[in-house]
Amino acid sequence: MSQRWNVTVEGEVYDIEYINNKKIIVNGRQLRLKDYQSKLTMTTTEHEIPLGSQKALLIVQAMNRAQLIMDGVDCASGDNMKNLNGVKDVKGGTEHVPAKLPNWTYIFIMLHCVNLLNGLSGCAAAILGIGAIKLICDSTKMSTAQKVLLNLGVLILAYALTFGAAILAAF
């Protein structure tokens, strides 16, 4: 799944196409993302891509979804002005605010950490559950109540899978 952006820096237009978590094309020139400074978190990788005298922040999220940030503005939320290729031009987009986990999520994280005591299947369920918490809480389309209920469902599913694996291993 590729994504494209048009960004203007000091009067020069940059056509940026994100191909996958290894490659990006800037004005027809293919670049390897591993050659650029990156910051790795649990579910995202951030790369600083030089565009003229400025740097764009490419945030690659889980499931190979990408965001391009220039001057603190999310490039995908520009004025909805598209050229014939369907590429958005960035003008007056929404400000990018880095995701921060709400305080209530730490309760779910601690409950998933209890699963670490349940052997290998418990560790796998805990790691996947904590990753799911991050993905769910990053969503801007759900209300807090929906996020809490979905996290509760993930927690119940993680415990059910762990105990199911323990019962199967006993036979």
N, C-alpha and C positions, 0 to 999 in steps of 0.2 A: 504494500500500500504506500504509494508515494504522496507527498504533500508538497505544495508549491507556494512560494511567497514572492512578491516584488517589494523590494526595499530600496529607498532612495537615501544615499549618504553623500552629502556634499555635492548634490547635483548629479551624481552618477547612480544609475539604476542597476540594482543587482537582482538577477533572477536566481532564486534559490530553490532547489528541489531536493527534498529529503527522500532518499531511496530506501534505505534500511538502517539498522543500527551500526553499520560499518561505513556507509558511503553517503556523501552529499555532493550535489552538483551546484557550483556557483558560476553563473555566466558561461555554462557549457564546459567548465573545467571540473573534473572529478576529483574530490578530496577524500582522504581517509580520515574518519573521525578520531581514530586512535592517535593521530599526529597532533591533536589539539588538546589543550589543557582541559581536564575533565574532573568532575566531582561526582562520586558515586554514592548514592544513598540506597535505601532498601528497595525502592521501586522506581527510581529515576536515575538517569545519568545526565549531567549537565556538561555541555561543551561550549567553549568560547571560540567563535568563528570570526576571524578578522574580516571586516568589510571596510576597506579604505582605512581611514584613521580611527574608526570605531570598531567595537566588537559586539557581535550579536550573541545572545545566549540561546543555544539550542538545547531544549530540555526534552529528552527522550524518556517517555513514561512507559510503564508496563504495557504489554500488548502492542508494542511498536508504534505507539502514538506519539507525535512530536508537537512541540510548541516552539515558536521562534519569538524571542523577546528582544526588542531594540529600545534603548533608552527607557526601560521600565514599562514598555507598552507591548501587549500581546499583539503580534502582527496579524493573527487570524481574525481579529475583531475590528478591523479597519472600517472605513466608511461604506463597506459593502460595494465598493466600486471594483468591478471586475473587467479585465480586458477580454479579448476574444478567446484567449486560452483558458479562461476561468481562473486566472491568478488574481488574488486580491492585492490591491494597493493599500499601503498602510498610511492612514491619515486619521488622526484623532481616535485611535482604538482605545479599548479599555485598559486601565492600568493593571499590570501583572502583580498580583500579591502572592508570594510564596505560600504554599499550603502549610498549615500548622494543625497538628492534631488537637482536637478539643480535649479538655481535661477528663471528661467522662470516658474517653476511649482507653485511658490507662487502667480502668477497672477491668475492661475486657481483655486487655493485654495481660494483666496479672492472672486472670482466670485461665487464659490460654497457657501461661507459664506453668500452672499446676499440672497441665498435661505433659510437661517435660519429664515428670516422674514416672510416666507410664511406658517406659521403654521406647523402642525405635518407632513404633507406630504413633505413640504419643508425641514424640519429638517432631515427626513429620506433620502431624495434625496441628501442633502448636505453631510451627513455622508457617504453614499455609494459612492458619487462622489469623496470625498477626499480619501477614501480608494482605489478607482479605480486609482486615480492619483499615489498613492504610488506603487501599483502593476505594473502599466504601466511603471513607471520610473525605477523600479528595473530590468526590462527586459534588458538583454545585447544583445538580438538578433534583436532589432529594432533600426533603425537610429533615430536621434533626430527629423527629420521631421515627421517620422511615429508616434513617441510618441506625438508630438504636435497635429497632426491631430486626433489621437485617443482620446486624452484628450479633444479636441474641440467637437468631437462627443459625448463623455460622458457628457459634459456640456450641449450640446443642448438636449440630451435625458433627463437629469435630469430636465431641465426647462420645457420640453414638458410634462413630467409625472406630475410635480407639477401643471402646469396650467390645464392639463387634469383632475386631481383630484379636482381642484377648480371648474371647470365647472360642473363636475358630482355632486359635493356637493351642487351646487346652485340649482339643479333641485330636 
